[in-house]
Amino acid sequence: MPQRWTAHRLTALTFALAATLLATTVEAAKAPVVRGVIFKGSGEFEPVRVGLDKFTLKDSDDATAGDYELAHVVSEVVFNDLDFSYLFEPVRPDTLYMRIMGFTEIDQRGWRHLGAEYLIQGEVQANGEELAVEYTLRDIINDRQVFQRRLKSRRSTARLLAHTLSDEVYQEIARTPGIFQTRLTYLHSNSPTYKEVHVCDYDGANDIAVTADRAVVISPRWADANTVSYTSFRDGNPDVWLLDLSRDRAQKLSARPGLNSGCAWSRDGKRYVLSLSVDGDPEIYIGQEGSNKTTRLTFSKGIDSSPSFSPDGKRIIFTSDRGGTPQIYIMDEDGANVERLTRQGHYNESPDWSPTLDVITYVTRIDGVFQIHTIRPDGTGIRQLTEVGSNENPHWSPDGMHIVFTSNRTGEYEIYTMNYDGSGVRRLTTNGNNTNPAWSP
């Protein structure tokens, strides 16, 4: 039997993933994979199985159909969150088992029979526009209650409440923050001539347009959890704007003559890098939060673009065609020690550095279409993650376990997510003309 992961072993899983990924070469990447995780002689990885009982309604005698639907929504969102996670596998009540055993509900022994190691049970209370969920997390293996908590929200934010619950469970078991309250930004086009910035939950729900520029818009990125930067031609010149989502207020960050684009932020949100053509060819510049003053970092003939910080902010990766074709380069935060990273393929671009693993994702053009790859900062360990359609604009989730990207594998460009190794692909949008996604911190 594969060894199950207890709470303290789950914490170590992120380190195992890092070590595994960094030890992986092109040949090792072809080794047998269990749920996308390759272990070197340490056996199979089996995710922690978390039972999720159907959430009940408090004061159900007075409940409306809408109240029952609300309880169902909370249960489904939590289940889907855990199912999305790389570390957990949610377990539902087995109705066949219940019928055979003559049970109307499953006790702790029954959940253990279904393989659950932890159990979430909750009660939903709806009172007008107010919503509350009281839930418990139980450790089935050790027969103990881990905690009991109560969450409150408005009915209109029931999904956010459920994501909060999932994050609390994730934090408790995995001992690391969850990503279920994070959001995505991307571009959607209703016209051949312009695009608008959209924001949605990490799972694609609650999608809204946050700009109405009616202009060409490119490169949306998160400055922090509530602020998005993007380049817009709304005033004629491609300027970088900062949009405060909490205040619905946009202001210019960079409006130099010529191109202002590809703005990306350090993990602490205090510095940004971008591509400016104010001095001729597009070059990489660095600036400080709250200031439009920038310092030039690159001095080369050709186009330097798409910069991205390393997790510690001490290095920067970017795309440059200084050697004749677009390739990925790496340099220190002050522009020193520039080195070419990619040596395979004639066209490599769109690098993004994982916030938790020492690995970079990027795209390579193969037979006229783009495919997503990963590579280590020393240029080794190249792995191809996608094969179907053209796949572009990869960006990491804040926990480094997932990648959001654009693909036309169904004929239209849509937003997708996948696990860090290319498994677990999920489509988030369905209306076409969706590109350039980025994941919030």
C-alpha positions as CSV (number, residue, x, y, z in Angstrom):
1,M,0.0,0.0,0.0
2,P,1.4,3.5,-0.8
3,Q,2.0,5.4,2.4
4,R,-0.6,8.0,3.2
5,W,0.6,11.5,3.9
6,T,-0.2,12.8,7.4
7,A,-0.3,16.5,8.2
8,H,3.4,16.9,8.9
9,R,4.3,14.9,5.8
10,L,2.1,17.1,3.6
11,T,4.1,20.1,4.7
12,A,7.2,18.3,3.4
13,L,5.5,17.6,0.1
14,T,6.2,21.1,-1.3
15,F,9.9,20.5,-0.6
16,A,9.7,17.1,-2.3
17,L,8.1,18.7,-5.3
18,A,10.8,21.3,-5.5
19,A,13.6,18.7,-5.1
20,T,11.9,16.5,-7.6
21,L,11.4,19.2,-10.2
22,L,14.9,20.5,-9.9
23,A,16.4,17.0,-10.2
24,T,14.3,16.3,-13.3
25,T,16.1,16.2,-16.6
26,V,14.6,15.7,-20.0
27,E,15.1,11.9,-19.6
28,A,13.7,11.8,-16.1
29,A,10.6,13.7,-17.2
30,K,9.7,10.5,-19.2
31,A,9.7,8.4,-16.0
32,P,6.5,6.9,-14.6
33,V,4.3,9.6,-13.0
34,V,1.7,9.2,-10.3
35,R,-0.6,12.2,-10.3
36,G,2.2,14.1,-12.0
37,V,4.7,13.7,-9.2
38,I,7.9,11.9,-9.8
39,F,9.7,10.5,-6.8
40,K,13.2,9.0,-6.9
41,G,12.8,5.7,-5.1
42,S,10.5,7.0,-2.4
43,G,7.3,5.3,-3.7
44,E,4.0,6.7,-4.9
45,F,2.4,10.0,-3.7
46,E,-1.2,9.6,-2.7
47,P,-3.1,12.7,-1.9
48,V,-4.8,13.2,1.5
49,R,-8.4,12.1,1.2
50,V,-10.8,14.6,2.8
51,G,-14.4,13.6,3.3
52,L,-17.0,16.3,2.6
53,D,-20.4,15.6,4.1
54,K,-23.4,17.3,2.6
55,F,-23.9,20.7,4.3
56,T,-27.2,20.8,6.2
57,L,-29.5,23.8,6.7
58,K,-30.2,25.2,10.2
59,D,-33.8,25.9,10.9
60,S,-34.7,23.9,7.7
61,D,-38.4,24.0,8.6
62,D,-38.5,27.6,7.5
63,A,-36.1,27.3,4.6
64,T,-36.8,28.3,1.1
65,A,-35.7,26.7,-2.1
66,G,-33.1,29.4,-2.4
67,D,-31.7,28.5,1.0
68,Y,-31.3,24.9,0.0
69,E,-29.6,26.0,-3.2
70,L,-27.2,28.2,-1.1
71,A,-26.2,25.3,1.0
72,H,-25.6,23.2,-2.2
73,V,-23.5,26.0,-3.7
74,V,-21.3,26.2,-0.5
75,S,-20.8,22.4,-0.5
76,E,-20.0,22.3,-4.3
77,V,-17.5,25.1,-4.2
78,V,-15.6,23.5,-1.3
79,F,-15.6,20.2,-3.1
80,N,-14.3,21.7,-6.3
81,D,-11.6,23.7,-4.4
82,L,-10.3,20.5,-2.8
83,D,-10.5,18.7,-6.1
84,F,-8.5,21.4,-7.8
85,S,-5.8,21.1,-5.2
86,Y,-2.7,19.0,-6.0
87,L,-2.5,17.8,-2.4
88,F,-6.0,16.7,-1.6
89,E,-8.6,14.3,-2.9
90,P,-12.2,15.1,-1.8
91,V,-14.5,12.1,-0.9
92,R,-18.3,12.3,-1.1
93,P,-20.7,10.1,0.8
94,D,-21.2,6.8,-1.0
95,T,-24.9,6.4,-1.5
96,L,-24.6,2.8,-2.6
97,Y,-22.6,1.9,0.6
98,M,-25.2,3.7,2.7
99,R,-28.1,1.7,1.1
100,I,-26.3,-1.6,1.5
101,M,-25.5,-0.9,5.1
102,G,-29.0,0.6,5.8
103,F,-27.5,4.0,6.8
104,T,-29.3,7.4,6.5
105,E,-26.0,9.1,7.3
106,I,-22.4,8.0,7.6
107,D,-20.6,7.9,10.9
108,Q,-16.9,8.2,11.4
109,R,-16.3,4.5,10.9
110,G,-18.2,4.7,7.6
111,W,-16.0,7.7,6.4
112,R,-12.9,5.7,7.4
113,H,-14.3,2.8,5.3
114,L,-14.5,5.2,2.3
115,G,-10.8,6.1,2.8
116,A,-11.3,9.6,4.3
117,E,-8.5,10.8,6.6
118,Y,-10.2,14.1,7.4
119,L,-13.8,15.0,7.4
120,I,-15.6,18.4,6.9
121,Q,-19.1,18.8,8.2
122,G,-21.0,22.0,8.0
123,E,-24.3,23.7,8.8
124,V,-25.6,26.7,6.7
125,Q,-27.8,29.3,8.2
126,A,-29.5,31.8,5.9
127,N,-31.3,34.8,7.4
128,G,-32.5,37.3,4.9
129,E,-29.3,38.6,3.1
130,E,-27.1,37.3,5.9
131,L,-25.3,33.9,5.5
132,A,-23.4,32.0,8.1
133,V,-21.6,28.6,8.0
134,E,-20.5,26.7,11.1
135,Y,-18.3,23.8,10.3
136,T,-15.9,21.3,11.9
137,L,-12.8,19.6,10.6
138,R,-12.2,16.2,12.1
139,D,-9.1,14.0,12.0
140,I,-10.6,10.6,11.2
141,I,-7.3,8.6,11.6
142,N,-6.7,9.9,15.1
143,D,-10.3,10.3,16.1
144,R,-10.2,13.9,17.1
145,Q,-11.8,17.3,16.2
146,V,-9.2,19.6,14.7
147,F,-11.3,22.7,15.0
148,Q,-14.8,24.2,14.8
149,R,-15.3,27.5,13.2
150,R,-18.0,29.9,12.0
151,L,-17.9,32.1,8.9
152,K,-20.2,34.9,8.0
153,S,-21.0,36.8,4.8
154,R,-23.7,38.1,2.6
155,R,-25.7,35.8,0.4
156,S,-24.2,37.4,-2.6
157,T,-20.7,36.4,-1.5
158,A,-21.5,32.8,-0.7
159,R,-18.8,31.5,-3.1
160,L,-16.1,33.7,-1.4
161,L,-17.2,32.3,2.0
162,A,-16.8,28.8,0.6
163,H,-13.3,29.6,-0.8
164,T,-12.4,31.0,2.7
165,L,-13.5,27.7,4.3
166,S,-11.4,25.8,1.8
167,D,-8.4,28.0,2.5
168,E,-8.7,27.4,6.2
169,V,-8.8,23.7,5.8
170,Y,-5.9,23.7,3.4
171,Q,-3.8,25.9,5.8
172,E,-4.6,23.6,8.7
173,I,-3.7,20.3,7.0
174,A,-1.0,21.4,4.6
175,R,0.5,24.1,6.8
176,T,0.8,26.4,3.9
177,P,-1.6,29.1,2.5
178,G,-4.3,28.0,0.0
179,I,-5.0,29.9,-3.2
180,F,-8.8,29.5,-3.3
181,Q,-9.4,33.2,-2.7
182,T,-7.0,34.3,-5.4
183,R,-8.2,35.8,-8.7
184,L,-7.2,35.9,-12.4
185,T,-7.0,38.8,-14.8
186,Y,-7.0,38.4,-18.5
187,L,-8.1,40.1,-21.8
188,H,-11.3,39.6,-23.6
189,S,-12.2,41.0,-27.0
190,N,-15.7,41.7,-28.3
191,S,-14.3,43.6,-31.2
192,P,-11.5,43.1,-33.8
193,T,-10.1,46.5,-32.8
194,Y,-10.0,46.5,-29.0
195,K,-9.8,44.4,-25.8
196,E,-10.8,44.9,-22.2
197,V,-9.3,43.7,-18.9
198,H,-11.4,41.1,-17.0
199,V,-11.1,39.8,-13.5
200,C,-12.6,36.5,-12.2
201,D,-12.1,34.1,-9.3
202,Y,-9.4,31.5,-9.7
203,D,-12.0,29.0,-10.9
204,G,-13.5,31.3,-13.5
205,A,-16.5,32.4,-11.5
206,N,-17.6,36.0,-10.9
207,D,-16.2,37.2,-14.2
208,I,-16.4,41.0,-14.7
209,A,-14.9,43.5,-17.1
210,V,-12.9,46.1,-15.1
211,T,-12.0,48.4,-18.0
212,A,-14.1,50.1,-20.7
213,D,-11.3,51.8,-22.6
214,R,-12.6,50.7,-26.1
215,A,-8.9,50.6,-27.2
216,V,-6.1,48.1,-27.7
217,V,-5.1,46.8,-24.3
218,I,-2.2,44.4,-23.6
219,S,-0.2,42.8,-20.7
220,P,-2.5,42.8,-17.6
221,R,-0.5,42.0,-14.5
222,W,-1.2,42.0,-10.7
223,A,0.7,44.6,-8.7
224,D,-1.0,43.3,-5.5
225,A,-4.2,41.5,-4.6
226,N,-6.3,44.5,-5.5
227,T,-4.4,46.3,-8.2
228,V,-3.9,45.5,-11.8
229,S,-1.4,47.1,-14.2
230,Y,-1.9,47.0,-18.0
231,T,-1.0,48.8,-21.2
232,S,-3.7,50.7,-23.0
233,F,-3.8,52.9,-26.1
234,R,-6.9,54.8,-24.7
235,D,-5.1,58.1,-25.1
236,G,-3.3,57.3,-28.3
237,N,0.0,56.2,-26.8
238,P,0.6,52.8,-25.3
239,D,0.8,53.8,-21.6
240,V,0.9,51.7,-18.5
241,W,-2.1,52.2,-16.2
242,L,-2.6,51.1,-12.6
243,L,-6.2,50.1,-11.7
244,D,-7.2,50.0,-8.1
245,L,-10.0,47.4,-8.1
246,S,-11.3,48.3,-4.6
247,R,-11.8,51.9,-5.6
248,D,-12.5,51.4,-9.3
249,R,-9.9,54.1,-10.1
250,A,-7.2,54.0,-12.7
251,Q,-4.1,56.2,-13.0
252,K,-1.1,56.3,-15.3
253,L,2.1,54.7,-14.1
254,S,4.2,55.2,-17.2
255,A,3.4,57.4,-20.1
256,R,6.8,57.9,-21.8
257,P,6.8,58.7,-25.6
258,G,6.7,55.4,-27.5
259,L,6.0,51.9,-26.0
260,N,5.3,51.3,-22.3
261,S,4.5,47.7,-21.8
262,G,5.1,44.3,-20.1
263,C,4.9,45.7,-16.6
264,A,5.6,43.0,-14.0
265,W,6.0,43.3,-10.2
266,S,8.2,41.9,-7.5
267,R,6.5,39.6,-5.0
268,D,6.3,42.4,-2.3
269,G,4.8,44.8,-4.8
270,K,7.4,47.4,-4.2
271,R,9.2,47.3,-7.5
272,Y,8.2,46.9,-11.1
273,V,10.0,46.2,-14.4
274,L,8.7,47.1,-17.8
275,S,9.8,47.6,-21.5
276,L,10.1,51.2,-22.7
277,S,11.1,52.5,-26.2
278,V,11.7,56.1,-25.1
279,D,15.4,55.8,-26.0
280,G,14.9,53.9,-29.2
281,D,14.6,50.1,-29.2
282,P,12.4,48.7,-26.4
283,E,14.7,48.2,-23.4
284,I,14.1,46.9,-19.8
285,Y,13.6,49.5,-17.0
286,I,13.0,49.1,-13.3
287,G,11.0,51.4,-11.1
288,Q,9.7,51.8,-7.5
289,E,6.1,51.5,-6.2
290,G,4.4,55.0,-6.2
291,S,6.9,56.5,-8.6
292,N,7.1,56.8,-12.4
293,K,10.8,57.3,-12.3
294,T,12.7,54.4,-13.8
295,T,16.3,53.2,-14.3
296,R,17.4,51.6,-17.6
297,L,18.8,48.0,-17.2
298,T,19.5,46.8,-20.7
299,F,21.5,48.4,-23.5
300,S,21.3,46.2,-26.6
301,K,20.3,46.4,-30.2
302,G,16.9,44.8,-30.7
303,I,13.8,44.3,-28.7
304,D,13.9,43.6,-25.0
305,S,10.5,42.7,-23.5
306,S,8.4,40.6,-21.1
307,P,10.5,41.0,-17.9
308,S,9.8,39.0,-14.8
309,F,11.4,39.0,-11.3
310,S,12.8,35.9,-9.6
311,P,11.1,35.0,-6.3
312,D,13.7,36.8,-4.2
313,G,13.7,39.8,-6.5
314,K,17.5,39.6,-7.1
315,R,17.3,38.5,-10.8
316,I,15.2,39.3,-13.8
317,I,14.3,37.2,-16.8
318,F,13.2,38.7,-20.1
319,T,12.8,38.1,-23.8
320,S,15.3,39.6,-26.3
321,D,16.0,39.2,-30.0
322,R,19.5,40.7,-29.7
323,G,20.9,37.5,-31.1
324,G,18.7,37.5,-34.1
325,T,15.6,35.5,-32.8
326,P,13.6,35.9,-29.6
327,Q,15.2,34.0,-26.7
328,I,15.0,34.1,-22.9
329,Y,17.8,36.0,-21.0
330,I,18.6,36.3,-17.4
331,M,20.3,39.2,-15.5
332,D,20.9,40.6,-12.0
333,E,18.4,43.1,-10.7
334,D,20.8,46.0,-11.6
335,G,21.2,44.8,-15.2
336,A,24.6,43.1,-14.7
337,N,25.6,39.6,-15.7
338,V,23.3,39.2,-18.6
339,E,23.2,35.6,-19.9
340,R,21.2,33.8,-22.5
341,L,19.0,31.1,-20.9
342,T,17.4,29.2,-23.8
343,R,19.5,27.4,-26.4
344,Q,17.0,25.1,-27.9
345,G,14.5,26.3,-30.5
346,H,14.5,29.4,-32.7
347,Y,11.7,31.3,-31.0
348,N,11.3,31.4,-27.2
349,E,9.4,34.1,-25.2
350,S,7.0,35.0,-22.4
351,P,9.1,33.8,-19.4
352,D,7.6,33.7,-15.9
353,W,9.5,32.7,-12.8
354,S,7.8,30.3,-10.3
355,P,7.2,32.1,-6.9
356,T,8.1,28.9,-5.0
357,L,10.2,26.7,-7.2
358,D,13.5,27.6,-8.9
359,V,12.0,27.0,-12.3
360,I,10.8,29.2,-15.2
361,T,7.9,28.7,-17.6
362,Y,8.0,30.0,-21.2
363,V,6.7,29.3,-24.7
364,T,8.5,27.8,-27.7
365,R,7.3,28.0,-31.2
366,I,7.2,24.5,-32.7
367,D,5.9,23.8,-36.2
368,G,4.2,27.2,-36.3
369,V,2.4,26.9,-32.9
370,F,3.5,27.7,-29.4
371,Q,4.0,25.2,-26.6
372,I,4.6,25.8,-22.9
373,H,7.9,24.6,-21.4
374,T,9.7,24.9,-18.1
375,I,13.4,25.3,-17.6
376,R,15.8,25.8,-14.7
377,P,17.6,29.1,-14.2
378,D,20.9,27.4,-15.3
379,G,19.4,26.4,-18.6
380,T,18.9,22.7,-17.9
381,G,15.9,20.5,-17.2
382,I,13.7,21.5,-20.1
383,R,10.3,20.0,-20.0
384,Q,7.4,20.4,-22.5
385,L,4.1,20.7,-20.7
386,T,1.6,21.1,-23.6
387,E,1.1,19.4,-27.0
388,V,-2.5,20.2,-28.2
389,G,-3.2,23.4,-30.1
390,S,-1.2,26.6,-29.6
391,N,-0.6,27.5,-25.9
392,E,0.7,30.9,-24.8
393,N,1.0,33.4,-21.9
394,P,1.8,31.0,-19.1
395,H,1.8,32.4,-15.5
396,W,2.3,30.7,-12.2
397,S,-0.2,30.5,-9.3
398,P,1.1,32.1,-6.0
399,D,1.8,28.6,-4.6
400,G,3.8,27.5,-7.6
401,M,1.6,24.4,-8.0
402,H,-0.5,25.5,-11.1
403,I,-0.1,27.5,-14.3
404,V,-2.7,29.6,-16.0
405,F,-2.4,30.0,-19.8
406,T,-4.1,30.7,-23.1
407,S,-4.9,27.9,-25.6
408,N,-6.8,27.5,-28.9
409,R,-7.1,23.7,-28.5
410,T,-10.8,23.8,-29.0
411,G,-10.7,26.3,-31.9
412,E,-11.2,29.5,-29.9
413,Y,-8.7,31.1,-27.6
414,E,-9.7,30.4,-24.0
415,I,-8.2,30.5,-20.5
416,Y,-7.0,27.3,-19.0
417,T,-5.2,26.1,-15.8
418,M,-3.0,23.1,-15.3
419,N,-0.7,21.6,-12.7
420,Y,2.9,22.6,-12.6
421,D,3.8,19.4,-14.6
422,G,1.2,19.8,-17.3
423,S,-1.4,17.5,-15.8
424,G,-4.9,18.4,-14.6
425,V,-5.9,20.8,-17.5
426,R,-9.1,22.7,-16.9
427,R,-10.9,25.2,-19.1
428,L,-12.2,28.4,-17.3
429,T,-13.7,30.4,-20.1
430,T,-16.0,29.4,-23.0
431,N,-16.9,32.5,-25.0
432,G,-13.7,32.8,-27.1
433,N,-11.2,35.7,-27.6
434,N,-9.7,35.3,-24.1
435,T,-5.9,35.8,-23.8
436,N,-3.1,37.0,-21.6
437,P,-4.0,35.7,-18.1
438,A,-2.2,36.4,-14.9
439,W,-2.7,35.0,-11.4
440,S,-3.1,37.3,-8.3
441,P,-0.8,37.0,-5.3
